[in-house]
Amino acid sequence: MSLASVIFDARTAGAKLPRSLVIFAQAARRWEGGHELLLVDDTGDRRLPALAQRHQAILLSCGSATLGSRFNAAVGASRGDVLLFPGQGDRRAADWLSHRLADVNLGSDWDAAVLPMRRHSWLRWWWLLQRLSPMDTFWVARTWFDRIGGFDPQLGSDALPDLLERLRACQARVSIEVA
């Protein structure tokens, strides 16, 4: 079984963080493999230690201003074979993660996967042409993450889409999925 490192960013999640953690906890109960939950914080919010403890998350304080740098710090502290970056409090994403982790076969089917955030149906075809969003749910095999050098530490909200673009450029098998 593989170990999944689930990484939340407190600044990006904002007020949706408690709800996102609850949805994640419900989905994680159905996972067969192990996981670790990491919460990276550059806000200094005094409520976060209690929230992290309640959800059995590792709270990582990081003074970096960019999302790419914060995520790199969290990945550096993680132990997982799979790196998960959940989207914003979407139950559909949690269910997708549960299903995907139950079926995961590292090394044969995929190197990275993305579940795009639900968009309005009339925009469905348009979003396929658009760049992915940091609000989408991402996951990457750690071997590929390490191979391409992680996130660009100078990027903010473009850190996750940039990572996927670089994975594709290196011939990683990236799956854009629909739940």
Residue, then its C-alpha position, 0 to 999 in steps of 0.5 A: m500500500s502507498l502512503a498519501s500525503v494530503i497537503f492543504d494550504a491555509r491561505t488558499a483555503g481561507a474560510k473554507l478550510p474547516r469544511s474542507l478538512v471535514i469533507f476530507a476526513q469523511a472521505a479518508r475513512r474509506w481509504e485502504g492505504g495510509h495517509e498523512l495530513l499536512l496543513v501549511d500556514d503562513t498566516g499565523d492564525r491562532r485558531l489553526p493549531a487547534l484545528a490541526q489537532r482536531h483533524q490530526a494534521i501536521l501544522l507547518s508554519c512557513g514564512s514564505a509568501t508564495l504558494g509554490s514555496r509553501f507547497n515545496a516546504a510541505v512536500g519536504a516534510s511529507r513522507g508520502d508516495v503520492l502527493l494530494f492537493p485537494g480542491q476547495g471543499d468540494r464533496r465531489a473531489a473527496d469522493w473522487l479521491s476516495h475512489r481513486l486511492a482505492d484503485v491506485n496502482l503506482g507506476s503503471d496507470w498514471d503519474a499525475a491526475v487532476l479533477p477540475m472544479r465543477r464549472h457551469s455546463w454551458l462552459r463545459w467545452w470552454w474549460l477544457l481549453q483553459r488552463l487548470s486552476p489552483m482550485d482544482t484537485f491535483w495529485v502527483a506521484r512523488t517520483w515525478f514531483d522530485r524528478i521535475g524539481g517540485f514547484d517553482p518557488q516564485l509562483g503563487s496561484d499558478a504553481l499547480p497549473d505550472l507543475l502540470e505543464r512541466l509534467r506534461a512537457c516531461q512526458a508524464r502521464v497526466s489524467i484530466e478526469v471527470a467525477 
